[in-house]
Amino acid sequence: MTGAEEFAVEKLRFDDKGLIPVIVQDAGSKTVLTLAYMNEESLQKSLATKETWFWSRSRQQLWHKGETSGHTQRIVSMRYDCDGDALVVMVEPNGPACHTGAYSCFSQEVLTDTDEEPVQADRFAILSELEELIAAREAERPEGSYTTYLFEKGVDKILKKVGEEAAEVIIAAKNRSREELRYEASDLIFHLMVLLREQKLPLAEVLMELQRRR
């Protein structure tokens, strides 16, 4: 967090209870994980430790996220809004954010617009959706999930699968089979994205590198 040492808490507007709302977001998938509250002390602890600390309104005490569960959140960046009365904290989560064991506290759907045809600009939206799903699988580790299996086996297994799928792409291309190539390329992209998550490298950074090279 560049400039954290010089940050002045006076720039923020806490409410009459001394609290400020905090939106916690996964730095990799950009998924909103939770909405919590900080007071000045928890904010200072968060800045000092580079992990999230909050104020529990129900228990009326400080709490270090992951202190008992191990599901800590390493802070990547922290920003405040134009009014200085809300924070956005980007984190690398070490497990689920929600007390229910869910990857994100925001898992209940209220409204989704499915009537309109997707526009051309959204044709890569599936990559964002897949990145979020992979992040959720890493955090929640649901039994029977292939993605869970990959994360639990570790980086060597993931690397092996990336290598295998790359070889399958080569074979499909040599066979001049569009259907086979489409299938194997999808497998390769999936396993590559699992590897990126395991390495804590957001897909956005890869896309930015491609943009830089253009």
N, C-alpha and C positions, 0 to 999 in steps of 0.2 A: 504494500500500500504506500505508494510514493507520497511523501509529505505527511505521513501519519504523525511523525515526531513533532511537527510544527502545527498540527491541527488544534484549533481553539474551540473548546466545547461551547463557548459563548455564541458561536455562529448558529447553534441549533436552538430551536424553540420547543422546549418540553412543555407538556400540558400542566394543568393545575395540580396533578398528582406527581409531577416530576418525571413523566414517562414520554417516550417518543416511539411511534410504531416503526417496526423494522420488517421489510420484505426480504426474505432470504431466498436466494436464487442459485441454482446449480450453475457454476461457471462454465461447465462443459456443455450440457444439454440446453441450458437457459430455462429450464423448468422452474417455476415458482414452487419452492418447497414448503414454506410456512410463513405465517404472519405472527410475529412476536413483539415484545416490547422491551426496551432498554431504559434504565435510568442512567444517571451520570456515572455511577460506580461501575455498572455492568459494561457501559460503553468504554470506560477507561481500561477495564480488564480485557475487553475484546481487542482493543488497540495494542495492549501490552503483550498479550499471549498469542495473538493472531488466530484465535479460536473464538467461536461465538459464546458470549455470556448474555443472559437475559434477566429480566425481572419477572417473576411469577406473580401475577395479580391474584391468583387463587390462594397461593401459599404465603404470599407477602414476603418473599425472600429471593435472593440471587440464585440463579442456577446456571451451571456450566453445561451446555448441551453435550450430551454423551458421557457425562461424569459417571453414571451408573451403567448405561447400556453399551458404552464404548463407541457410540455413533457420533463421534465428534465432527465438527465442521471447520476445516481450515479456511481462514479468510483469504481470499484472493484480492478483493477490492471492496471499498466501501464508499458510497456516495450519498449526498443529501440533496433534497429537491430545492426548487427555486424559493420556496417559502421557509426552508430550513426546519420543517416540522415532520419530516419523514426520512427514513434511511432505506437504501437498497444495499444489501450485503451479498456479494458474489462469493460462493464457497466451493470447496471440494469436499463433498460429504463422504464420511466414512460409515456408510450404512444408511438405513431409512431415516427420514426426518420426522415422520409421524409416530406418535406413541402407539398407534395401532399396528405398527410394523410396515406401513405403506411407505413407498418411496417419497411421496409428497402428501402433505395434509389436504391438498386440493384435488381429491379424487372423485368427488361427487358431481356429476354433470347436471347442469340446469338447462342449458340451451345450446344446441349445435345446429347451425344452418346447413342442412343437407339438400336443400331444394335447388340451389344454384349450381350450374356447371362450373367446375374448377377452371380458373383462367389460366392462360398459357404461362404466366409468370409463376404460378404455383406448382408447376410440374415437378419441381424438385422438393416439394414439401414432404414427401415420403422420407427423405433423408433426415429431416428434423424429427419426424415422428419416430423413425427407427432409432435415432440417437437417444431420444427420450426413453423409449422402451428398453434399450440396452442398459441405460443408466438405472432404470427401475429394477431390472433383473439383477444388476450388480448389488444394489442396495437391499432388495427384499429376499433374494435367493429362493424363489419358490421351488418346491420339490417337483421334479419331473421336467423342469425346463432345460432345454438344450443349452441355452445361454448360461444358466446357473452352472451347469456341468462344466462349461468352458472356464468360467471364472474360478471355480473350485479346483480344477486341475492346474490352473496357473498359466504363466506366460509361455512356458515351453510347449504346452498343448496348443495354445492359441497360435503360436508361431508355426507349429507343424501344420495346422489347418490352413493358415494363410498360404504356406508353401504348396500344399496339396491342391488348393483351389486355383492358385496361379498356374500350376501345371495343367489342370483341367481346362482352364481358359485357353492355354496354348494349343492343347489337343483339339478343342472344339474349333478354334480358328483354322487349324490345319485341315480339319475335316470339312471346312466350308459349310458348317451347319449353323444357320442363324438361330434356330430353336435351341440347340445345344449350347451355343455361345451365350445366348441371353440367359439361360438357366445358370451356367457356370459363372458368368460375370456377376450375377446377383449373389451367388454364394461367396464369391471373392470379396465383393463390397461389404457384405454382412460381416464376414470374419475380420476384415480390415478395420471395420468400425468397432468391433469388440476389442481388437488390439489397441486402437486409439483410446478407448475408454480405460483399458487396463493400464495404459501408460499415462493417463491423465492429460491427454492432448486433445483439445476440442476440435471437432471437424472444422469449425470456423477458422481456426488457425491454418489448416491445410488449404482451405479455400482462399484465405488471404495471401498465402504463399503463391498460389496459382495466379491470383490477381497481380501480385508484385512482379511476376515473371512476364506478364502479358506485354 
